[in-house]
Amino acid sequence: MLDSSPRSAASRYELRFTSLFDRGRGYAFPCDAQGCVELDLLSECARNNYFYARAVVGMELSPPGVLPTGPPI
């Protein structure tokens, strides 16, 4: 399940954690080019999912990658 949270207009990247066991599943969060997520902009549910994803890296999810989400500005 990719968690798409509201993105700020300036966010053109996402931090993506993918499942180690179920192809196509994982979590994605808006971030900057360096992978920094603005926690204050996430909903409570998305924030909880973000902390969960970070906690299970290597057990359930792959280390995150920063991917572009849209055309360059």
mmCIF file of the C-alpha atoms, coordinates in Angstrom:
data_MODEL
# 
_entry.id   MODEL 
# 
loop_
_atom_site.group_PDB 
_atom_site.id 
_atom_site.type_symbol 
_atom_site.label_atom_id 
_atom_site.label_alt_id 
_atom_site.label_comp_id 
_atom_site.label_asym_id 
_atom_site.label_entity_id 
_atom_site.label_seq_id 
_atom_site.pdbx_PDB_ins_code 
_atom_site.Cartn_x 
_atom_site.Cartn_y 
_atom_site.Cartn_z 
_atom_site.occupancy 
_atom_site.B_iso_or_equiv 
_atom_site.pdbx_formal_charge 
_atom_site.auth_seq_id 
_atom_site.auth_comp_id 
_atom_site.auth_asym_id 
_atom_site.auth_atom_id 
_atom_site.pdbx_PDB_model_num 
ATOM 1  C CA . MET A 1 1  ? 0.000  0.000  0.000   1.00 0.00 ? 1  MET A CA 1 
ATOM 2  C CA . LEU A 1 2  ? 1.547  3.272  -1.070  1.00 0.00 ? 2  LEU A CA 1 
ATOM 3  C CA . ASP A 1 3  ? 0.481  5.989  1.304   1.00 0.00 ? 3  ASP A CA 1 
ATOM 4  C CA . SER A 1 4  ? 0.012  9.172  -0.673  1.00 0.00 ? 4  SER A CA 1 
ATOM 5  C CA . SER A 1 5  ? -0.226 12.140 1.644   1.00 0.00 ? 5  SER A CA 1 
ATOM 6  C CA . PRO A 1 6  ? -1.079 15.697 0.616   1.00 0.00 ? 6  PRO A CA 1 
ATOM 7  C CA . ARG A 1 7  ? 2.001  17.146 -1.036  1.00 0.00 ? 7  ARG A CA 1 
ATOM 8  C CA . SER A 1 8  ? 3.126  20.716 -0.808  1.00 0.00 ? 8  SER A CA 1 
ATOM 9  C CA . ALA A 1 9  ? 3.392  22.518 -4.125  1.00 0.00 ? 9  ALA A CA 1 
ATOM 10 C CA . ALA A 1 10 ? 7.179  22.575 -3.836  1.00 0.00 ? 10 ALA A CA 1 
ATOM 11 C CA . SER A 1 11 ? 7.516  18.825 -3.174  1.00 0.00 ? 11 SER A CA 1 
ATOM 12 C CA . ARG A 1 12 ? 8.699  17.049 -6.310  1.00 0.00 ? 12 ARG A CA 1 
ATOM 13 C CA . TYR A 1 13 ? 10.201 14.025 -4.590  1.00 0.00 ? 13 TYR A CA 1 
ATOM 14 C CA . GLU A 1 14 ? 9.015  11.147 -2.475  1.00 0.00 ? 14 GLU A CA 1 
ATOM 15 C CA . LEU A 1 15 ? 10.760 8.947  0.034   1.00 0.00 ? 15 LEU A CA 1 
ATOM 16 C CA . ARG A 1 16 ? 9.699  5.414  -0.879  1.00 0.00 ? 16 ARG A CA 1 
ATOM 17 C CA . PHE A 1 17 ? 9.968  2.317  1.300   1.00 0.00 ? 17 PHE A CA 1 
ATOM 18 C CA . THR A 1 18 ? 9.143  -0.908 -0.583  1.00 0.00 ? 18 THR A CA 1 
ATOM 19 C CA . SER A 1 19 ? 8.081  -4.244 0.844   1.00 0.00 ? 19 SER A CA 1 
ATOM 20 C CA . LEU A 1 20 ? 10.713 -6.970 0.993   1.00 0.00 ? 20 LEU A CA 1 
ATOM 21 C CA . PHE A 1 21 ? 8.055  -9.668 0.606   1.00 0.00 ? 21 PHE A CA 1 
ATOM 22 C CA . ASP A 1 22 ? 5.104  -8.293 -1.378  1.00 0.00 ? 22 ASP A CA 1 
ATOM 23 C CA . ARG A 1 23 ? 6.087  -6.657 -4.653  1.00 0.00 ? 23 ARG A CA 1 
ATOM 24 C CA . GLY A 1 24 ? 4.239  -3.426 -5.334  1.00 0.00 ? 24 GLY A CA 1 
ATOM 25 C CA . ARG A 1 25 ? 3.496  -2.658 -1.696  1.00 0.00 ? 25 ARG A CA 1 
ATOM 26 C CA . GLY A 1 26 ? 5.154  -0.129 0.571   1.00 0.00 ? 26 GLY A CA 1 
ATOM 27 C CA . TYR A 1 27 ? 4.958  3.451  1.758   1.00 0.00 ? 27 TYR A CA 1 
ATOM 28 C CA . ALA A 1 28 ? 5.748  6.780  0.109   1.00 0.00 ? 28 ALA A CA 1 
ATOM 29 C CA . PHE A 1 29 ? 6.053  10.217 1.707   1.00 0.00 ? 29 PHE A CA 1 
ATOM 30 C CA . PRO A 1 30 ? 6.641  13.671 0.200   1.00 0.00 ? 30 PRO A CA 1 
ATOM 31 C CA . CYS A 1 31 ? 10.180 14.908 0.765   1.00 0.00 ? 31 CYS A CA 1 
ATOM 32 C CA . ASP A 1 32 ? 12.865 17.214 -0.587  1.00 0.00 ? 32 ASP A CA 1 
ATOM 33 C CA . ALA A 1 33 ? 15.707 16.185 -2.908  1.00 0.00 ? 33 ALA A CA 1 
ATOM 34 C CA . GLN A 1 34 ? 17.783 15.014 0.082   1.00 0.00 ? 34 GLN A CA 1 
ATOM 35 C CA . GLY A 1 35 ? 14.988 12.785 1.447   1.00 0.00 ? 35 GLY A CA 1 
ATOM 36 C CA . CYS A 1 36 ? 13.954 15.042 4.333   1.00 0.00 ? 36 CYS A CA 1 
ATOM 37 C CA . VAL A 1 37 ? 10.262 14.628 5.211   1.00 0.00 ? 37 VAL A CA 1 
ATOM 38 C CA . GLU A 1 38 ? 8.390  17.604 6.704   1.00 0.00 ? 38 GLU A CA 1 
ATOM 39 C CA . LEU A 1 39 ? 6.675  15.768 9.563   1.00 0.00 ? 39 LEU A CA 1 
ATOM 40 C CA . ASP A 1 40 ? 4.519  18.779 10.442  1.00 0.00 ? 40 ASP A CA 1 
ATOM 41 C CA . LEU A 1 41 ? 2.904  18.635 6.979   1.00 0.00 ? 41 LEU A CA 1 
ATOM 42 C CA . LEU A 1 42 ? 1.861  14.982 7.320   1.00 0.00 ? 42 LEU A CA 1 
ATOM 43 C CA . SER A 1 43 ? -1.482 13.892 8.718   1.00 0.00 ? 43 SER A CA 1 
ATOM 44 C CA . GLU A 1 44 ? -1.394 11.983 11.987  1.00 0.00 ? 44 GLU A CA 1 
ATOM 45 C CA . CYS A 1 45 ? -1.997 8.709  10.123  1.00 0.00 ? 45 CYS A CA 1 
ATOM 46 C CA . ALA A 1 46 ? 0.773  9.424  7.589   1.00 0.00 ? 46 ALA A CA 1 
ATOM 47 C CA . ARG A 1 47 ? 3.154  10.425 10.396  1.00 0.00 ? 47 ARG A CA 1 
ATOM 48 C CA . ASN A 1 48 ? 2.453  7.141  12.211  1.00 0.00 ? 48 ASN A CA 1 
ATOM 49 C CA . ASN A 1 49 ? 3.026  5.228  8.963   1.00 0.00 ? 49 ASN A CA 1 
ATOM 50 C CA . TYR A 1 50 ? 6.313  7.081  8.437   1.00 0.00 ? 50 TYR A CA 1 
ATOM 51 C CA . PHE A 1 51 ? 7.603  6.144  11.898  1.00 0.00 ? 51 PHE A CA 1 
ATOM 52 C CA . TYR A 1 52 ? 6.449  2.555  11.385  1.00 0.00 ? 52 TYR A CA 1 
ATOM 53 C CA . ALA A 1 53 ? 8.192  2.329  8.005   1.00 0.00 ? 53 ALA A CA 1 
ATOM 54 C CA . ARG A 1 54 ? 11.445 3.620  9.485   1.00 0.00 ? 54 ARG A CA 1 
ATOM 55 C CA . ALA A 1 55 ? 11.223 1.117  12.348  1.00 0.00 ? 55 ALA A CA 1 
ATOM 56 C CA . VAL A 1 56 ? 10.816 -1.971 10.146  1.00 0.00 ? 56 VAL A CA 1 
ATOM 57 C CA . VAL A 1 57 ? 13.530 -1.253 7.549   1.00 0.00 ? 57 VAL A CA 1 
ATOM 58 C CA . GLY A 1 58 ? 15.433 -4.469 6.981   1.00 0.00 ? 58 GLY A CA 1 
ATOM 59 C CA . MET A 1 59 ? 12.681 -6.627 8.504   1.00 0.00 ? 59 MET A CA 1 
ATOM 60 C CA . GLU A 1 60 ? 9.650  -5.810 6.338   1.00 0.00 ? 60 GLU A CA 1 
ATOM 61 C CA . LEU A 1 61 ? 10.719 -2.887 4.146   1.00 0.00 ? 61 LEU A CA 1 
ATOM 62 C CA . SER A 1 62 ? 13.756 -1.961 2.089   1.00 0.00 ? 62 SER A CA 1 
ATOM 63 C CA . PRO A 1 63 ? 15.841 1.094  2.951   1.00 0.00 ? 63 PRO A CA 1 
ATOM 64 C CA . PRO A 1 64 ? 14.100 4.118  1.454   1.00 0.00 ? 64 PRO A CA 1 
ATOM 65 C CA . GLY A 1 65 ? 14.960 5.722  -1.838  1.00 0.00 ? 65 GLY A CA 1 
ATOM 66 C CA . VAL A 1 66 ? 14.322 9.283  -3.000  1.00 0.00 ? 66 VAL A CA 1 
ATOM 67 C CA . LEU A 1 67 ? 12.426 9.370  -6.298  1.00 0.00 ? 67 LEU A CA 1 
ATOM 68 C CA . PRO A 1 68 ? 11.180 12.302 -8.391  1.00 0.00 ? 68 PRO A CA 1 
ATOM 69 C CA . THR A 1 69 ? 7.378  12.501 -8.563  1.00 0.00 ? 69 THR A CA 1 
ATOM 70 C CA . GLY A 1 70 ? 6.769  15.034 -11.279 1.00 0.00 ? 70 GLY A CA 1 
ATOM 71 C CA . PRO A 1 71 ? 8.289  17.058 -14.073 1.00 0.00 ? 71 PRO A CA 1 
ATOM 72 C CA . PRO A 1 72 ? 11.109 19.424 -13.128 1.00 0.00 ? 72 PRO A CA 1 
ATOM 73 C CA . ILE A 1 73 ? 10.119 23.007 -12.393 1.00 0.00 ? 73 ILE A CA 1 
# 
